[in-house]
Amino acid sequence: MKVFIDTSTFIALLNADDRFHLPAKQSWQEILSQDSLLITNNYVLVETLAILQNRFGIEAVQLFHKDVLPVLDIFWIDELTHAKGESAMLAASRRGLSLVDCVSFETMRAGGITRAFTFDRHFSEQGFQLIP
């Protein structure tokens, strides 16, 4: 099974004070035990690393790099995928729907991925199945 992993999941996993920490941890362990293909893109990684470093310090970034990054398959965003995501964001014309979100939707569609491990409701609005 292919699962796209979003920034909200990474933050919840690494922050014990996050309101989604427990469901994130339980779902993460379940997904890892199923030998699922865990996919993210480099835009999600940039967003995640910036948040981790800003909120929790370089130690959190090092932990992510050591413990999480090795189990991920990273989709590197090309110019066309970026342009599609940017067009979708501009067409939606709403606050809160980020370029990273829209590029992630494009990543999922291009990869035939239907399941997203996320706590961001925008993924369900786009028709993707959410974990948890």
N, C-alpha and C positions, 0 to 999 in steps of 0.2 A: 504494500500500500504506500502511495506517495502522500506526504503531508507537508504543506507549506507552513513554515514557522514565522510568526510575525514578532515585531519588536515587543509588543505587550506581553507576550509569553516569556521572552528572555528576561525582561525586567521583573516580572512576577516570580520567575524561578530563582533569581539571584537576590531578591529582596524579601527577607523573611517577614517584614512589616507590611508588605503589599497585601491588599485585601484578597487578591487572587492567588497568593502564594501556595496555599494548600491544594486547591484544585489543579494548579499548574504542575506542582510537584507530583501529584498522583497521576495525572494524565501523562506527564513526561516519562515516568517509570513504566507505565503501561505501554506507551508507544515504543520505547526502547526495547521492551521485552518481545514485541511483535516483529522486530527487525524491519521496521518501516523505513522507507527512504525519506529522510528529513531534508527538506529543501528550503532554502531562503535565497535572497538575492543580496548583492553588494550594497544596495541602497538601505535595506533593513540593517545590515551590519554597520554601516556608517552611523545610522540613527541610533542604534543600540549602543555602540561604543561611545558615542558622544554623551548619551544620557548616563550611562554607567560612570564614565569619568567625571562628569559634572556633578552628579548626585552622590556618588559613593567613593570616588577616587580611583587611582590607577590600579590599586589592588583588585578591585572588582573587574577591571578590564583584563588583568592578568589571569584571574580565575576563569573568566569567560573564554579567553584564548586557550587556556590549558584544558579545561573540562568540557566545554560546549562545542567550540569550533571544530574539533576533530571529528565529530559525528555528523556534521552538516555537509550537504552537497550544495555548493554555491553557484547560483545562476548569475553570470556577469551581464549587466545591462548594456545593450548596444544602443546605438543612436536611434534606431527605429522604435525599439521598445520604449525608450525615454520619450520620444515624440508622441507615441500613442498614449502613454500615461499622462503627459502634459496636456494633450488635447482633451482627454477624458476629464481631467481635473478642471480645466477651463470651461468645458461644456456643462459640468455639474454646477459650477458657479455657486458653491456653498462653502461656508466656513467649516473647518474641522476635517474635511476630506483632503488629505495631503497628497503631494506628488508621490511620496513613498507608498501610500496606500494604492493609488491608481497604477503605479508601475508594478506593484505586487499583484494586482488583479491581472494585469497583462502577462506577467510571469506565469501565473497559475493557468491562464487560458492557453498560453503557448505550450506549456508542459503537460496539458491534459490533467491538471491537478484539481480535484473537486473538494478536498478537505483542507481546512485551515485551522491550525492550532493558534488561536488568538482570543483575545478578550475585547476585540474591536468589532462593534456591530456593523461597521461598513462592509465587512466581508459577507455577512449573511444578507445584507441588502443587495449584494451583487449575485446572490444565488449560490454561494458556497456553503458547504456543510461545516459547521464549527465544532471544534474539539476544545474544551470539554462540552 
